[in-house]
Amino acid sequence: MRVFKIAAGTHSGKHIHVTRYVKTERGVDINVEHNVPAVAGKELQWVQTVYSNNGISKACGMLSRVDPFSPSRTVPLPAVPGICKADDLLPFYWTEQELADGAGPGFHDAPEGPAPDKGRIWRQFITALTEVSGKNVHHLVAIAWGYDRLAGGEVRVAVIRTPQTEEMRRHGRTLKRMYPDWTYT
């Protein structure tokens, strides 16, 4: 499948590798691995934002949000009041408990949802491998991917690609809005 290289810095030439990206009956299934070594004093973490018109986005009142974040989560974020909550107070995809239980070092997601009554539901993701030091989150490499779910039930999977500049800006604004005590580069 696709390989996305880190363009600059300490890890220049290293990469993330999309090893699975398949349409499912109700969404998509993705796996991403990397060959980036750990560096003393820094931690590798996945960060994901989702831009969508689905029911969770409507319930949360946010078209763009850090994933995971929904009414079914349990941890309220100080910067984001309302019914939607996160898994923890960190902006990362995997919680510390999930990592301790064996999640990672790669990334896996399988978003899905029911077909809408009319029109389409779209979900666009930005998934990034980051290097974290303290409360500084440095993006190494990111991918854009997603899918549409049509009223007739059809799933249309988007091409995996490098995010456009405006998509990365939205990703960064979303991270900063929901987790303002962190610095993102």
C-alpha positions as a Markdown table, in Angstrom:
| # | Residue | x | y | z |
|---|---|---|---|---|
| 1 | Met | 0.0 | 0.0 | 0.0 |
| 2 | Arg | 1.1 | 3.6 | 0.4 |
| 3 | Val | 4.2 | 4.9 | 2.1 |
| 4 | Phe | 4.5 | 8.5 | 3.3 |
| 5 | Lys | 8.0 | 9.8 | 4.1 |
| 6 | Ile | 9.1 | 12.2 | 6.8 |
| 7 | Ala | 10.5 | 15.1 | 4.8 |
| 8 | Ala | 12.8 | 16.9 | 7.3 |
| 9 | Gly | 14.4 | 16.8 | 10.7 |
| 10 | Thr | 15.9 | 14.0 | 12.8 |
| 11 | His | 13.7 | 11.3 | 11.2 |
| 12 | Ser | 14.0 | 12.5 | 7.6 |
| 13 | Gly | 13.6 | 9.5 | 5.3 |
| 14 | Lys | 11.7 | 7.4 | 7.8 |
| 15 | His | 8.1 | 6.8 | 7.0 |
| 16 | Ile | 4.6 | 5.7 | 7.9 |
| 17 | His | 3.2 | 2.8 | 5.8 |
| 18 | Val | -0.5 | 2.2 | 5.2 |
| 19 | Thr | -0.8 | -1.6 | 5.4 |
| 20 | Arg | -4.5 | -1.9 | 5.2 |
| 21 | Tyr | -7.2 | 0.4 | 3.8 |
| 22 | Val | -10.3 | -1.4 | 2.8 |
| 23 | Lys | -14.0 | -0.5 | 2.4 |
| 24 | Thr | -16.3 | -2.3 | 4.8 |
| 25 | Glu | -20.1 | -2.7 | 4.5 |
| 26 | Arg | -20.6 | 0.4 | 6.7 |
| 27 | Gly | -17.3 | 2.4 | 6.5 |
| 28 | Val | -13.6 | 1.7 | 6.2 |
| 29 | Asp | -10.8 | -0.2 | 8.0 |
| 30 | Ile | -7.3 | 1.3 | 8.1 |
| 31 | Asn | -3.9 | 0.2 | 9.6 |
| 32 | Val | -0.8 | 2.3 | 9.6 |
| 33 | Glu | 2.7 | 1.2 | 10.8 |
| 34 | His | 5.9 | 3.3 | 11.0 |
| 35 | Asn | 9.7 | 2.8 | 11.2 |
| 36 | Val | 10.5 | 5.8 | 13.3 |
| 37 | Pro | 12.8 | 4.9 | 16.3 |
| 38 | Ala | 12.1 | 6.3 | 19.8 |
| 39 | Val | 14.4 | 9.1 | 20.9 |
| 40 | Ala | 15.4 | 9.6 | 24.5 |
| 41 | Gly | 13.1 | 12.2 | 26.2 |
| 42 | Lys | 10.5 | 12.1 | 23.4 |
| 43 | Glu | 7.4 | 9.9 | 22.9 |
| 44 | Leu | 5.8 | 8.9 | 19.6 |
| 45 | Gln | 2.1 | 9.4 | 19.6 |
| 46 | Trp | -0.7 | 9.3 | 17.0 |
| 47 | Val | -3.0 | 12.3 | 16.7 |
| 48 | Gln | -6.2 | 12.3 | 14.7 |
| 49 | Thr | -8.9 | 14.8 | 13.8 |
| 50 | Val | -12.1 | 14.2 | 12.0 |
| 51 | Tyr | -14.1 | 16.6 | 9.9 |
| 52 | Ser | -17.6 | 15.3 | 9.4 |
| 53 | Asn | -21.3 | 16.0 | 9.1 |
| 54 | Asn | -22.3 | 12.8 | 10.9 |
| 55 | Gly | -24.6 | 12.6 | 13.9 |
| 56 | Ile | -21.7 | 12.8 | 16.4 |
| 57 | Ser | -20.5 | 16.1 | 14.9 |
| 58 | Lys | -24.1 | 17.4 | 15.1 |
| 59 | Ala | -24.5 | 16.3 | 18.7 |
| 60 | Cys | -21.1 | 17.8 | 19.7 |
| 61 | Gly | -21.8 | 21.0 | 17.8 |
| 62 | Met | -18.4 | 20.7 | 16.0 |
| 63 | Leu | -17.8 | 19.7 | 12.4 |
| 64 | Ser | -14.1 | 19.2 | 13.2 |
| 65 | Arg | -13.0 | 17.5 | 16.4 |
| 66 | Val | -10.1 | 15.5 | 17.9 |
| 67 | Asp | -10.8 | 11.8 | 17.6 |
| 68 | Pro | -12.0 | 10.1 | 19.8 |
| 69 | Phe | -14.6 | 12.6 | 21.2 |
| 70 | Ser | -18.4 | 11.8 | 21.4 |
| 71 | Pro | -21.4 | 11.6 | 23.7 |
| 72 | Ser | -20.3 | 8.0 | 24.6 |
| 73 | Arg | -17.0 | 9.0 | 26.1 |
| 74 | Thr | -16.5 | 9.9 | 29.8 |
| 75 | Val | -13.9 | 12.6 | 30.4 |
| 76 | Pro | -15.1 | 16.2 | 30.1 |
| 77 | Leu | -12.6 | 18.6 | 28.4 |
| 78 | Pro | -12.3 | 22.0 | 30.2 |
| 79 | Ala | -12.1 | 23.9 | 26.9 |
| 80 | Val | -15.1 | 22.1 | 25.4 |
| 81 | Pro | -18.3 | 22.2 | 27.4 |
| 82 | Gly | -21.3 | 20.1 | 26.4 |
| 83 | Ile | -22.5 | 16.5 | 26.2 |
| 84 | Cys | -19.5 | 15.3 | 24.3 |
| 85 | Lys | -16.4 | 14.0 | 26.1 |
| 86 | Ala | -13.0 | 12.4 | 25.5 |
| 87 | Asp | -11.3 | 9.3 | 26.6 |
| 88 | Asp | -8.8 | 11.2 | 28.7 |
| 89 | Leu | -7.2 | 14.7 | 29.0 |
| 90 | Leu | -4.5 | 14.1 | 26.4 |
| 91 | Pro | -4.9 | 15.0 | 22.6 |
| 92 | Phe | -3.6 | 11.6 | 21.5 |
| 93 | Tyr | -5.5 | 8.8 | 19.7 |
| 94 | Trp | -4.4 | 6.0 | 22.1 |
| 95 | Thr | -4.9 | 6.5 | 25.9 |
| 96 | Glu | -2.2 | 5.6 | 28.2 |
| 97 | Gln | -4.2 | 2.5 | 29.3 |
| 98 | Glu | -4.7 | 1.4 | 25.7 |
| 99 | Leu | -1.0 | 1.7 | 25.1 |
| 100 | Ala | -0.3 | -0.3 | 28.2 |
| 101 | Asp | -2.8 | -2.9 | 27.0 |
| 102 | Gly | -1.0 | -3.3 | 23.7 |
| 103 | Ala | -2.4 | -0.7 | 21.3 |
| 104 | Gly | 0.2 | 0.9 | 19.1 |
| 105 | Pro | 2.9 | 1.4 | 18.2 |
| 106 | Gly | 0.9 | 1.5 | 14.9 |
| 107 | Phe | -2.5 | 3.0 | 14.2 |
| 108 | His | -5.8 | 1.3 | 13.6 |
| 109 | Asp | -9.3 | 2.7 | 13.1 |
| 110 | Ala | -12.5 | 1.3 | 11.7 |
| 111 | Pro | -15.0 | 4.1 | 11.5 |
| 112 | Glu | -18.5 | 3.2 | 10.3 |
| 113 | Gly | -22.0 | 4.4 | 10.5 |
| 114 | Pro | -25.6 | 4.0 | 9.3 |
| 115 | Ala | -26.7 | 5.3 | 5.9 |
| 116 | Pro | -28.5 | 8.6 | 6.1 |
| 117 | Asp | -32.1 | 8.9 | 5.1 |
| 118 | Lys | -31.1 | 11.2 | 2.3 |
| 119 | Gly | -28.0 | 12.7 | 0.8 |
| 120 | Arg | -24.6 | 11.6 | 2.2 |
| 121 | Ile | -22.6 | 11.5 | 5.4 |
| 122 | Trp | -18.9 | 12.3 | 4.9 |
| 123 | Arg | -16.0 | 11.8 | 7.2 |
| 124 | Gln | -12.5 | 13.1 | 6.5 |
| 125 | Phe | -9.7 | 12.2 | 8.8 |
| 126 | Ile | -6.2 | 13.7 | 9.3 |
| 127 | Thr | -4.0 | 11.2 | 11.1 |
| 128 | Ala | -0.5 | 12.2 | 12.1 |
| 129 | Leu | 2.5 | 10.5 | 13.7 |
| 130 | Thr | 3.9 | 13.0 | 16.2 |
| 131 | Glu | 6.9 | 13.3 | 18.5 |
| 132 | Val | 6.0 | 14.6 | 21.9 |
| 133 | Ser | 8.2 | 16.2 | 24.5 |
| 134 | Gly | 6.4 | 17.6 | 27.6 |
| 135 | Lys | 3.4 | 19.4 | 26.2 |
| 136 | Asn | 5.0 | 20.0 | 22.8 |
| 137 | Val | 3.5 | 17.9 | 19.9 |
| 138 | His | 5.6 | 18.0 | 16.8 |
| 139 | His | 4.0 | 16.5 | 13.6 |
| 140 | Leu | 6.4 | 14.3 | 11.7 |
| 141 | Val | 4.1 | 13.1 | 8.9 |
| 142 | Ala | 0.3 | 13.1 | 8.3 |
| 143 | Ile | -2.2 | 11.5 | 5.9 |
| 144 | Ala | -5.7 | 12.4 | 4.8 |
| 145 | Trp | -8.3 | 9.7 | 4.3 |
| 146 | Gly | -12.0 | 9.1 | 4.8 |
| 147 | Tyr | -15.3 | 7.9 | 3.2 |
| 148 | Asp | -18.8 | 8.9 | 2.3 |
| 149 | Arg | -21.9 | 6.9 | 3.2 |
| 150 | Leu | -24.7 | 7.5 | 0.8 |
| 151 | Ala | -28.5 | 7.2 | 1.5 |
| 152 | Gly | -28.7 | 4.0 | -0.6 |
| 153 | Gly | -26.1 | 2.4 | 1.7 |
| 154 | Glu | -23.1 | 2.7 | -0.6 |
| 155 | Val | -19.7 | 3.4 | 0.9 |
| 156 | Arg | -17.3 | 5.5 | -1.2 |
| 157 | Val | -13.7 | 5.5 | 0.2 |
| 158 | Ala | -11.5 | 8.5 | -0.4 |
| 159 | Val | -8.0 | 8.2 | -1.7 |
| 160 | Ile | -5.3 | 8.2 | 0.9 |
| 161 | Arg | -3.1 | 11.3 | 0.3 |
| 162 | Thr | -0.9 | 14.0 | 1.9 |
| 163 | Pro | -3.2 | 16.6 | 3.5 |
| 164 | Gln | -3.5 | 20.0 | 1.8 |
| 165 | Thr | -2.2 | 23.1 | 3.7 |
| 166 | Glu | -5.8 | 24.2 | 4.6 |
| 167 | Glu | -6.6 | 20.7 | 6.0 |
| 168 | Met | -3.5 | 20.9 | 8.2 |
| 169 | Arg | -4.5 | 24.3 | 9.4 |
| 170 | Arg | -8.0 | 23.0 | 10.3 |
| 171 | His | -6.3 | 20.0 | 12.0 |
| 172 | Gly | -4.1 | 22.4 | 14.1 |
| 173 | Arg | -6.9 | 24.8 | 15.0 |
| 174 | Thr | -9.0 | 21.8 | 16.1 |
| 175 | Leu | -6.2 | 20.5 | 18.3 |
| 176 | Lys | -5.6 | 23.9 | 19.8 |
| 177 | Arg | -9.3 | 24.6 | 20.4 |
| 178 | Met | -9.9 | 21.3 | 22.3 |
| 179 | Tyr | -6.5 | 21.0 | 24.0 |
| 180 | Pro | -5.3 | 24.6 | 24.4 |
| 181 | Asp | -2.5 | 23.8 | 27.0 |
| 182 | Trp | -0.5 | 22.0 | 24.3 |
| 183 | Thr | 1.8 | 23.4 | 21.6 |
| 184 | Tyr | 1.5 | 21.9 | 18.1 |
| 185 | Thr | 4.0 | 22.3 | 15.3 |
